Structures are given as structure tokens and as C-alpha cells.
């Protein structure tokens, strides 16, 4: 059986890891959205 403090520390660590993953996904989504916007802008420009 784990000690109560160790279990709490593991939950906190897992929660922090989850926050880091979510932040990375948000940054990736933002970058993809900006790239799509830039591509759309270039495709709709009147210049060849």
C-alpha cells in the first residue's frame, strides 16, 4: 500500500503532465490555424 503523501504527489504530477499536454495541443492548433489562414490568404491573392 502506498503512503498517502506519495499518492498525492503522483496525482499532482499526473495533473501537471495533463496540463502540459493540453497546452501543447492548444499551441499546435493555433499554429495550424495560422498556417491555414496564411495559405488561404496566399491562395486568394490576385498575384500569381
N, C-alpha and C positions, 0 to 999 in steps of 0.2 A: 504494500500500500504506500502510495506517495504521501509525502508530507504536504500539508495544506499550503504552505508558502511556495513550494515547488510547483504545485498545480496552478496556483495563481500566476506565478511568473510565466509558466508556459502559455496560459490563456492570454496574458498581456502580449507576449511575443507573437503568438499567432494573430492576434488582433492587429498589431503593428505591421506584420507581414501582409495581411489582407489590405490594409490602408495603402501600403506601398504599391501593391499590385493594382488596386483601383486607380491610384494616381497615375501610374504608368499607362494604363488603358485610356484614361482621360487625355493625357498628353498625346498619345498615339492617335486618338480620334480627332483631336484638334489639328494635328499635323495633316492627317488625311483630308479633313475638311478644307484646310487652307490650300492643299495641293489641288483638290478638285476645283476650288474656286479659281485658282490661278490658271488651271488648264481650261476651264470654261471661259475665262476672260481672254486667254490667248486664242482659243478657237473662234470666238465671236468677234475678234478684232477685224477691222476691214483690211489690214495689211496681210500680204501673203507670207 
